[in-house]
Amino acid sequence: MTVSIVVVSHSEKIADGAAELAAQMAPDVLVLTAGGTTDGRIGTSLEKVLAALDKADSGGTVILTDLGSAVMTAESALEFAENPETMVLADAPLVEGLVAAAVAAQGGADMHAVKRAAESVGGPARHPEDAPLKMVGEGSATGKGPDFTGDFELVNQAGMHARPAAKIAGGLSALDAEVTVNGVDGASMTGLMTLAAGKGSVLHVEAWGPDAERAVNYVGGLVQAGFGEP
């Protein structure tokens, strides 16, 4: 059973739109929304958040929010939830974090890995112990080469756009590995999109850590399959 995701936003339209985008990347993941107030105004609703949490699957739930008071509403909901140990609140940008989290959940990542995937797109996590292994500053390497590498030519017509970037970043964020793709953080959806790699471009993947080989094979498999696109 995959991890569920709850989106808490001040706007019902924003919550629904973000969930619709995530569904395009991860169709098997249950994304529930709690946007706006119960009477249709801009704001947040504890009642709506609790209702969404009640509908979530038992495989764990990751909550994403937009503005400050949405965080407070989500935290209050966790206090009232029947099984708060199966729920976590991610400190991540709503749209990018949601897409990365959904892709990770689609790949079978557990609740904490899905949370890390969401937080990896927005800089350091809220708690140092939750910081993903990919966040290594420039110049901090010891000089040892990568454990595994791979070179893969993009075959899909559109190249590295939002969907492929989300699939790569979301999947890598769930692995115990530090990965770079053409020099950028492989767990960063934004970083991957800045490569502006078109069809025919070669992605050079370098990976360190226990899941290094799996990470390289993951990226290679996605690229060689054209990310499921023409």
Backbone torsions as a table, in degrees:
resi	resn	phi	psi	omega
1	MET	NA	129.3	-176.5
2	THR	-79.2	161.5	176.9
3	VAL	-71.5	138.3	175.5
4	SER	-90.6	158.6	179.0
5	ILE	-129.9	134.7	176.9
6	VAL	-115.0	128.4	-179.1
7	VAL	-105.1	119.7	178.9
8	VAL	-111.1	116.8	-178.2
9	SER	-136.4	157.0	174.7
10	HIS	-71.9	-16.1	-176.8
11	SER	-121.3	127.4	177.9
12	GLU	-62.7	-37.7	-179.2
13	LYS	-67.2	-40.7	178.8
14	ILE	-64.2	-44.9	-180.0
15	ALA	-60.7	-46.4	-178.5
16	ASP	-67.4	-39.0	179.7
17	GLY	-66.3	-41.4	178.7
18	ALA	-64.8	-40.2	178.6
19	ALA	-65.6	-37.2	178.1
20	GLU	-64.3	-40.7	177.9
21	LEU	-63.7	-45.5	-179.5
22	ALA	-62.2	-35.2	-179.4
23	ALA	-64.8	-27.4	177.4
24	GLN	-69.5	-30.4	-179.1
25	MET	-88.6	-32.0	-173.2
26	ALA	-140.0	77.5	-173.1
27	PRO	-66.4	-18.2	-177.3
28	ASP	-94.9	0.1	-177.5
29	VAL	-95.4	133.4	178.5
30	LEU	-81.1	111.8	177.3
31	VAL	-111.6	116.0	-178.3
32	LEU	-105.4	146.3	-176.5
33	THR	-118.6	146.8	174.5
34	ALA	-138.5	77.8	-175.6
35	GLY	-109.6	137.5	177.4
36	GLY	72.5	-175.4	179.9
37	THR	-92.8	172.4	-178.6
38	THR	-68.1	-21.2	179.0
39	ASP	-103.3	18.1	171.7
40	GLY	85.5	10.1	179.7
41	ARG	-90.9	169.5	173.9
42	ILE	-73.3	130.5	-178.0
43	GLY	151.6	-172.4	178.5
44	THR	-122.7	156.0	-175.3
45	SER	-132.0	118.8	175.7
46	LEU	-60.1	-38.7	179.5
47	GLU	-60.8	-43.2	179.8
48	LYS	-66.0	-41.1	-179.2
49	VAL	-65.4	-44.4	178.9
50	LEU	-62.3	-38.9	178.8
51	ALA	-63.8	-40.2	178.6
52	ALA	-66.1	-43.5	179.5
53	LEU	-62.6	-35.0	178.9
54	ASP	-65.5	-27.7	-177.4
55	LYS	-88.1	-9.4	-175.9
56	ALA	-68.4	152.6	177.7
57	ASP	-70.2	163.6	-176.9
58	SER	-80.7	-0.4	-178.6
59	GLY	-79.3	3.4	-177.8
60	GLY	112.2	151.3	-177.0
61	THR	-134.2	133.5	175.0
62	VAL	-111.6	130.1	-178.1
63	ILE	-106.1	132.9	174.6
64	LEU	-121.1	144.6	-176.1
65	THR	-130.5	168.1	175.8
66	ASP	-102.1	-79.3	-174.7
67	LEU	-98.2	172.5	-171.9
68	GLY	-49.8	-48.7	-176.8
69	SER	-69.0	-22.2	175.4
70	ALA	-67.0	-34.9	176.6
71	VAL	-63.0	-45.2	179.9
72	MET	-63.2	-38.9	178.1
73	THR	-64.8	-42.7	179.2
74	ALA	-64.6	-40.9	178.8
75	GLU	-64.0	-38.2	176.8
76	SER	-64.8	-39.7	179.1
77	ALA	-62.6	-38.3	179.1
78	LEU	-63.6	-32.0	178.7
79	GLU	-68.7	-29.6	-178.7
80	PHE	-95.2	-11.7	-176.4
81	ALA	-65.4	147.9	-178.4
82	GLU	-71.0	-35.9	-178.3
83	ASN	-127.9	67.2	-176.1
84	PRO	-62.4	-21.4	179.8
85	GLU	-69.1	-14.0	179.3
86	THR	-99.2	12.7	-176.3
87	MET	-134.0	141.7	176.4
88	VAL	-136.3	150.4	178.2
89	LEU	-104.2	122.9	-178.5
90	ALA	-92.4	139.9	175.1
91	ASP	-97.4	87.6	-171.0
92	ALA	-151.7	154.7	174.0
93	PRO	-62.6	139.4	-169.5
94	LEU	-59.3	-55.8	-172.6
95	VAL	-73.9	-55.2	-179.2
96	GLU	-62.8	-41.7	179.5
97	GLY	-63.7	-39.9	179.2
98	LEU	-64.2	-44.5	-179.6
99	VAL	-62.5	-46.9	179.8
100	ALA	-62.8	-41.0	179.1
101	ALA	-64.9	-43.1	-178.6
102	ALA	-64.3	-40.5	179.1
103	VAL	-64.8	-41.5	178.2
104	ALA	-63.4	-42.4	178.3
105	ALA	-64.7	-38.9	177.5
106	GLN	-59.6	-34.1	-179.9
107	GLY	-81.8	0.7	176.2
108	GLY	95.4	10.3	179.9
109	ALA	-65.9	150.9	178.5
110	ASP	-80.7	178.3	-172.8
111	MET	-57.5	-45.1	-176.8
112	HIS	-71.1	-34.2	176.7
113	ALA	-69.2	-36.3	176.9
114	VAL	-65.5	-40.9	176.4
115	LYS	-60.7	-44.9	179.3
116	ARG	-63.1	-37.9	179.1
117	ALA	-61.7	-42.7	179.0
118	ALA	-63.6	-45.0	-175.5
119	GLU	-74.0	-20.3	-177.6
120	SER	-68.3	-20.2	-179.2
121	VAL	-86.3	-5.5	-175.3
122	GLY	-123.4	24.5	-179.8
123	GLY	90.8	-166.9	-175.7
124	PRO	-58.3	142.9	179.7
125	ALA	-68.7	165.6	-177.9
126	ARG	-61.0	-40.6	-179.0
127	HIS	-110.1	131.3	-177.4
128	PRO	-55.0	-36.1	-177.7
129	GLU	-69.9	-15.5	179.3
130	ASP	-93.5	-4.4	-174.7
131	ALA	-63.6	130.6	-179.1
132	PRO	-66.3	153.5	-176.9
133	LEU	-67.3	-16.2	-175.3
134	LYS	-72.3	-18.2	-173.0
135	MET	-81.1	84.4	179.6
136	VAL	-120.6	123.5	-175.9
137	GLY	-68.8	155.9	179.0
138	GLU	-61.9	133.4	178.7
139	GLY	88.1	0.0	-177.6
140	SER	-90.5	-6.7	179.3
141	ALA	-69.3	153.3	-177.1
142	THR	-87.1	-8.7	-179.1
143	GLY	107.7	-13.7	178.1
144	LYS	-70.6	138.4	-179.2
145	GLY	-70.7	168.8	-179.8
146	PRO	-64.6	154.1	177.9
147	ASP	-72.0	-38.2	178.8
148	PHE	-143.3	146.5	177.2
149	THR	-135.4	164.4	176.4
150	GLY	-162.6	149.9	176.9
151	ASP	-123.6	125.3	-173.4
152	PHE	-136.0	129.5	-178.3
153	GLU	-88.5	130.3	178.6
154	LEU	-68.4	126.5	-177.6
155	VAL	-111.8	-14.3	179.7
156	ASN	-76.1	147.9	-171.2
157	GLN	-60.4	-39.1	-174.1
158	ALA	-86.9	-9.4	179.8
159	GLY	68.5	-147.3	-174.5
160	MET	-86.6	84.4	175.0
161	HIS	-107.3	-162.8	-170.4
162	ALA	-61.0	-45.1	-175.7
163	ARG	-64.3	-51.5	176.9
164	PRO	-59.3	-41.0	179.9
165	ALA	-61.3	-40.9	179.7
166	ALA	-66.8	-40.0	179.9
167	LYS	-65.2	-43.4	179.4
168	ILE	-65.6	-51.7	-176.0
169	ALA	-62.9	-43.9	-178.2
170	GLY	-64.2	-42.3	-179.9
171	GLY	-69.3	-41.7	-179.0
172	LEU	-68.8	-32.0	179.8
173	SER	-64.3	-23.0	-178.8
174	ALA	-88.0	-3.3	-177.7
175	LEU	-103.2	155.1	178.1
176	ASP	-89.8	74.5	-177.4
177	ALA	-158.3	151.3	172.2
178	GLU	-102.5	123.1	-171.5
179	VAL	-131.6	136.6	170.9
180	THR	-121.0	147.3	176.1
181	VAL	-125.5	113.1	-175.2
182	ASN	50.8	37.4	174.4
183	GLY	89.9	-9.0	179.2
184	VAL	-104.5	161.0	-179.8
185	ASP	-62.5	118.9	-178.1
186	GLY	-67.0	-16.5	179.3
187	ALA	-93.5	5.9	-179.6
188	SER	-106.4	109.6	178.8
189	MET	-59.5	-42.7	-179.9
190	THR	-64.3	-44.4	179.8
191	GLY	-60.6	-42.5	179.8
192	LEU	-64.0	-38.3	-180.0
193	MET	-68.3	-28.5	179.2
194	THR	-69.6	-14.4	176.9
195	LEU	-64.9	-26.4	-179.3
196	ALA	49.6	42.1	-177.5
197	ALA	-82.1	119.9	-179.9
198	GLY	-93.7	179.7	178.1
199	LYS	-56.6	133.2	-178.4
200	GLY	95.2	-14.6	177.1
201	SER	-70.4	150.9	179.7
202	VAL	-104.4	128.1	175.4
203	LEU	-94.7	120.6	176.6
204	HIS	-97.5	115.1	-174.5
205	VAL	-106.9	129.0	174.3
206	GLU	-124.2	137.8	-175.7
207	ALA	-140.8	142.9	176.5
208	TRP	-127.3	148.6	172.8
209	GLY	113.3	175.3	-176.3
210	PRO	-55.3	-36.2	-178.4
211	ASP	-101.0	22.3	-174.9
212	ALA	-59.6	-48.4	-179.0
213	GLU	-62.9	-42.5	179.2
214	ARG	-62.3	-37.6	-179.6
215	ALA	-64.9	-45.5	179.4
216	VAL	-63.2	-43.4	179.2
217	ASN	-65.2	-33.7	178.5
218	TYR	-63.1	-49.8	179.9
219	VAL	-63.4	-44.7	-179.8
220	GLY	-60.1	-40.9	179.1
221	GLY	-63.8	-42.2	178.3
222	LEU	-63.1	-46.6	-177.9
223	VAL	-63.1	-48.1	-176.8
224	GLN	-66.5	-24.7	176.8
225	ALA	-89.3	2.7	179.9
226	GLY	66.4	22.6	-178.9
227	PHE	57.6	23.2	-179.7
228	GLY	75.8	13.1	-178.9
229	GLU	-108.7	165.7	176.8
230	PRO	-62.9	NA	NA
